[in-house]
Amino acid sequence: MNITTTIDGTRARISLDGEIDFHTLPQLRAATADLPTPVTELLWDLEATTFMDIAGLHLLFDPTPPGSSPPRTTVTGLGPQPLRLLTLAADLNPNIDLTRLIPAPAIPPCAPPVHDPAR
């Protein structure tokens, strides 16, 4: 996995090329832990991330160790699988607020279940 961190004043962008899973989670947590104290906004660039498991949910929704002040976190470049995981998590847990994490146009509307009388 390649991780690139770019800092511009109080904003940081972490771009990664690889999968987000429990094997790579420690590296990603280290990247956030290494951010300087003045950083108040964190953008995860997931353009080159094709797979994310539950470790990605931990990373995005629990971004900092207990007791520290988390930066405002947003995500860009979500591919179909990571986006589907996030929307599924939000469907299952009403406490998850995707609007703070993902720009509204990127969140697909939830489709109502389709009733198939042939089944």
N, C-alpha and C positions, 0 to 999 in steps of 0.2 A: 504494500500500500504506500502510495506517495501522498504526503500531506504538505500543503503549502499554506502558510499563514501570512497574510498581508495586513499591516496595521496602518491606519490613516487617522491620527488623532485619537478620538474616543471610539472609533469603529474598527472592527477586525473582521476579516473575511478568511474563513478556513475552507480551502478547496481540497477535495480528496479524490484520488483515483483508486478505486477498489471497493470492496464490499464492506458493509458495516455489520459485524456480528460480534459475538462475545470474544473471539480471538483478537479482533482489531480494536475493540472498545478501550482497552487500556492506553493504546497509542493516542486515540482520539481524546480521551479524558486528559492525558498529559498535554496535548495541544491546547486545551482550554485552560488547564492549570498554569500554563506558561504565559498566558496573556497578561500584559501589564495591568496594574490596578486601575489606571484611568479609563480602560475600555468599558464602555457602557452599552455598546451594541455589537452583537455577534451575528454574522451572516454565514450560514453553512451553505457552501456551493456544492451541490450533489450532482452536478451535470454528468460526471463520469462515474457515478455510483449506480450500478444496475441492480444491486440486491441489498436489502436491509432486513434484518430480522428484529426480534424484540429488543435486542441490544440498542438498535437505533432509537427505539421509543425511550429507553432509559437515557440515552445521550441527549435527545432533544427536549425531553420533559423534566429531567433531573440534571441540568447542565453543570451544576457546581456542587462542591462538597457542602454538607450541612454547616450552617453558621456563616457562610460567605454570601456576598451579595451577587446574585446572578445577573449577567448582562441581558438586555432585551435581545431575545434570540429569534431570528427568522431564517427561512430556508428558501433557496432558489434552485432551479435546475432539476426539480424532481422528475424522475422517470416514472413509467407506469407502475412498476412493482413497489417502489418506496411510497409513492402516492397512494396506492391501493392499501398498503399496510396502515398508513396514517388515517385514511378515511374509515377503514374497518375498525381501528382502535377508537376513533371518535364515535362511531355508531354504537359500539359496545359500552363505552364509558361516557356518560353525559358530562362528566367533569372535565373532559379534554376539550380545550378551546383551540381549534385549528386556525381561527381567524387571527390569533395573535402570532401564529407561527408561519402561516402560508398566506400570500396575497389572495384575496377572494376569487379572482378569475381562475386560479389554478385548482380550486377545490371543485370537483365535479358534483353536481347535484345528486342527491340520493334518489335512485329510481324506486318507485313502489314495487312490491313483489308482483310478479306476473302470474296470474292464475291460468294454469294450463288444464282445461277440462279433460284432455286425453290421458292425464296421469291418474 
